[in-house]
Amino acid sequence: MATTTIPIVFEVGFDPVEVGLVASLNRPGGNLTGVTNSGVEVTAKQVELLHELVPTATSIALLVNPSNPTLTERLLRDTQVTGRQAWLQLNVVNASTERDFDGVFAALIQLRAGALVIGADALFIEQSRELAALTVRHAIPASFHFREFVAAGGLMSYGGSITEAHRLAGIYAGRILKGDNPADLPVVQVTKLELVINSRPLARSE
């Protein structure tokens, strides 16, 4: 941690206790508090929803970032249970940098993956437009957490509302500026979930 004194309000898509950001959700106990937007928790539901949208897909791939092992372990644990319950073959593909993306989509073709779920990771959030473009280029039905992915051409998004997360984080920033101690402000979770589906069919680019 770069500082233990300057108040910090975060927005994350994972359990901040599990990764050591705060001591507990109710009593963060340090200079950090903020908002968690159900990123990891809804990934298993994305597998289920994507299977409903693409029922012919018996093999679904999960894209994770191996450079983020704590998050990856949680994603694998949750999605593998859902995959077994739906009698799906779940394949894991990895990307640690944007340079890995072309290799990921080449692997999807070799694996004959019928669909792709993109895990909640900062790299993938930052490159969501590029990932959406690749899913369109390769005609891969895919799901991510945020509606920006759908706006860029991806098939589906399901996750916590970014608008609500920003609003809650802004409220906390205002309270801290007025003198509240972040150690006493419970981490709040976004309760509004958004499902966005692209009405335009995927078509493989020539």
C-alpha positions as a printed NumPy array, in Angstrom:
array([[  0.   ,   0.   ,   0.   ],
       [  1.458,   3.348,  -1.093],
       [ -0.113,   5.264,   1.81 ],
       [ -1.829,   4.438,   5.075],
       [ -2.918,   7.977,   5.894],
       [ -4.551,   9.557,   2.82 ],
       [ -8.27 ,   8.577,   2.646],
       [ -9.075,   6.43 ,  -0.396],
       [-12.481,   5.542,  -1.83 ],
       [-12.319,   2.522,  -4.141],
       [-14.621,   0.819,  -6.639],
       [-13.823,  -2.869,  -7.14 ],
       [-15.448,  -5.936,  -8.638],
       [-14.164,  -8.399,  -6.036],
       [-14.248,  -9.012,  -2.29 ],
       [-11.955,  -6.346,  -0.765],
       [-11.571,  -8.428,   2.422],
       [-10.418, -11.477,   0.477],
       [ -7.605,  -9.531,  -1.206],
       [ -6.635,  -7.62 ,   1.926],
       [ -7.806,  -4.114,   1.074],
       [ -9.886,  -3.81 ,   4.25 ],
       [-10.181,  -5.691,   7.532],
       [-13.929,  -6.237,   7.181],
       [-16.843,  -4.914,   5.148],
       [-18.614,  -3.395,   8.152],
       [-15.497,  -1.893,   9.765],
       [-12.786,  -1.317,   7.139],
       [-10.437,  -0.175,   9.881],
       [ -7.915,   1.804,   7.833],
       [ -7.748,   4.636,   5.333],
       [ -9.735,   2.785,   2.656],
       [-13.426,   2.207,   2.067],
       [-15.631,   2.165,  -0.973],
       [-17.922,   0.172,  -3.226],
       [-17.925,  -3.368,  -4.562],
       [-19.967,  -3.933,  -7.706],
       [-20.57 ,  -7.708,  -7.784],
       [-18.043,  -8.39 , -10.52 ],
       [-16.777, -11.796,  -9.409],
       [-20.023, -12.918,  -7.811],
       [-22.048, -12.712, -11.037],
       [-19.601, -14.522, -13.331],
       [-21.202, -17.909, -12.616],
       [-24.595, -16.395, -13.465],
       [-23.113, -15.157, -16.743],
       [-22.251, -18.755, -17.647],
       [-25.848, -19.743, -16.973],
       [-27.333, -16.841, -18.951],
       [-24.973, -17.318, -21.878],
       [-25.894, -21.005, -22.014],
       [-29.562, -19.996, -22.189],
       [-28.845, -17.577, -25.036],
       [-26.672, -20.095, -26.905],
       [-28.138, -23.506, -25.942],
       [-26.219, -25.295, -28.694],
       [-22.909, -24.383, -27.048],
       [-21.784, -27.396, -25.03 ],
       [-18.309, -25.934, -24.512],
       [-17.871, -22.492, -22.957],
       [-14.523, -20.78 , -22.369],
       [-13.65 , -18.555, -19.432],
       [-11.071, -15.809, -19.976],
       [ -8.984, -15.04 , -16.884],
       [ -5.828, -13.126, -16.053],
       [ -3.279, -15.479, -14.423],
       [ -1.363, -12.44 , -13.163],
       [ -4.242, -11.943, -10.713],
       [ -4.258, -15.362,  -8.976],
       [ -6.648, -14.562,  -6.116],
       [ -9.332, -13.314,  -8.466],
       [ -8.714, -16.12 , -10.943],
       [ -9.058, -18.794,  -8.275],
       [-12.416, -17.387,  -7.186],
       [-13.689, -17.169, -10.77 ],
       [-12.686, -20.749, -11.497],
       [-14.243, -22.08 ,  -8.311],
       [-17.614, -20.459,  -8.933],
       [-17.898, -21.068, -12.667],
       [-16.778, -24.696, -12.575],
       [-19.659, -25.543, -10.246],
       [-22.139, -23.877, -12.585],
       [-20.586, -25.572, -15.606],
       [-20.914, -29.029, -14.06 ],
       [-24.532, -28.392, -13.095],
       [-25.347, -27.398, -16.685],
       [-23.368, -30.325, -18.152],
       [-21.044, -27.887, -19.874],
       [-17.395, -28.331, -20.737],
       [-15.628, -25.297, -19.281],
       [-12.273, -24.402, -20.822],
       [ -9.961, -21.775, -19.334],
       [ -8.017, -19.359, -21.552],
       [ -5.475, -16.882, -20.223],
       [ -4.399, -13.339, -21.023],
       [ -2.032, -11.225, -18.941],
       [ -1.608,  -8.409, -21.475],
       [ -3.418,  -7.089, -24.52 ],
       [ -0.794,  -8.831, -26.666],
       [ -2.233, -12.183, -25.563],
       [ -5.692, -11.543, -27.04 ],
       [ -5.027, -12.852, -30.546],
       [ -3.677, -16.072, -29.056],
       [ -6.783, -16.384, -26.876],
       [ -9.103, -16.284, -29.876],
       [ -6.903, -18.716, -31.808],
       [ -7.205, -21.069, -28.829],
       [-11.   , -20.675, -28.802],
       [-11.132, -21.948, -32.376],
       [ -8.921, -24.942, -31.53 ],
       [-11.055, -25.714, -28.465],
       [-14.249, -25.41 , -30.528],
       [-15.645, -23.182, -27.808],
       [-19.227, -22.213, -28.513],
       [-19.192, -19.141, -26.274],
       [-16.911, -17.042, -24.068],
       [-17.305, -15.535, -20.603],
       [-14.816, -12.763, -19.831],
       [-13.792, -12.629, -16.174],
       [-13.874,  -9.475, -14.072],
       [-10.329,  -8.131, -14.297],
       [ -8.951,  -4.606, -14.619],
       [ -7.132,  -5.511, -17.846],
       [-10.31 ,  -6.741, -19.494],
       [-12.303,  -3.744, -18.291],
       [ -9.712,  -1.406, -19.784],
       [ -9.692,  -3.328, -23.068],
       [-13.411,  -4.15 , -23.238],
       [-13.887,  -2.445, -26.616],
       [-11.002,  -4.391, -28.148],
       [-12.349,  -7.65 , -26.718],
       [-15.816,  -6.878, -28.066],
       [-14.359,  -6.22 , -31.521],
       [-12.537,  -9.548, -31.419],
       [-15.695, -11.444, -30.471],
       [-17.459,  -9.868, -33.446],
       [-14.556, -10.59 , -35.795],
       [-14.494, -14.251, -34.767],
       [-18.287, -14.582, -34.323],
       [-17.926, -15.756, -30.714],
       [-20.976, -15.178, -28.485],
       [-19.529, -13.583, -25.357],
       [-20.527, -12.093, -22.034],
       [-18.846,  -9.456, -19.871],
       [-19.852,  -7.422, -16.828],
       [-20.441,  -3.965, -18.238],
       [-22.804,  -2.538, -20.855],
       [-19.92 ,  -0.809, -22.65 ],
       [-18.951,  -4.257, -23.933],
       [-22.357,  -4.611, -25.608],
       [-22.229,  -1.064, -26.942],
       [-18.953,  -1.998, -28.667],
       [-20.556,  -5.042, -30.329],
       [-20.38 ,  -7.813, -27.689],
       [-23.391, -10.097, -27.247],
       [-24.269,  -9.701, -23.572],
       [-23.358,  -8.036, -20.301],
       [-24.548,  -8.82 , -16.797],
       [-23.264,  -7.174, -13.659],
       [-23.513,  -4.385, -11.155],
       [-24.502,  -0.938, -12.359],
       [-21.46 ,   1.279, -12.927],
       [-23.698,   4.331, -12.574],
       [-24.796,   3.246,  -9.122],
       [-21.207,   2.387,  -8.141],
       [-20.035,   5.868,  -9.151],
       [-22.92 ,   7.475,  -7.256],
       [-22.167,   5.548,  -4.059],
       [-18.437,   6.267,  -4.325],
       [-19.201,   9.952,  -4.823],
       [-21.351,  10.014,  -1.709],
       [-18.52 ,   8.505,   0.332],
       [-15.975,  10.939,  -1.117],
       [-18.26 ,  13.802,  -0.072],
       [-18.667,  12.431,   3.446],
       [-14.912,  12.034,   3.876],
       [-14.32 ,  15.589,   2.659],
       [-16.773,  16.713,   5.346],
       [-14.772,  14.928,   8.044],
       [-15.979,  11.323,   8.206],
       [-13.314,   8.683,   8.871],
       [-13.09 ,   5.995,   6.118],
       [-12.366,   3.419,   8.817],
       [-15.928,   3.932,  10.075],
       [-17.686,   3.821,   6.692],
       [-18.805,   0.277,   5.764],
       [-17.957,  -0.986,   2.297],
       [-21.209,  -0.887,   0.33 ],
       [-22.278,  -3.28 ,  -2.397],
       [-24.089,  -2.292,  -5.566],
       [-27.551,  -3.84 ,  -5.456],
       [-28.705,  -2.912,  -8.956],
       [-27.788,  -5.552, -11.532],
       [-28.076,  -4.866, -15.264],
       [-28.637,  -7.408, -18.034],
       [-27.961,  -5.984, -21.513],
       [-28.311,  -8.075, -24.678],
       [-27.222,  -7.009, -28.151],
       [-30.124,  -7.326, -30.606],
       [-27.763,  -7.398, -33.58 ],
       [-26.722, -10.948, -34.582],
       [-23.039, -11.785, -34.703],
       [-21.619, -12.125, -38.194],
       [-18.106, -13.257, -38.963],
       [-16.073, -10.514, -40.616],
       [-14.598, -11.263, -44.012]])
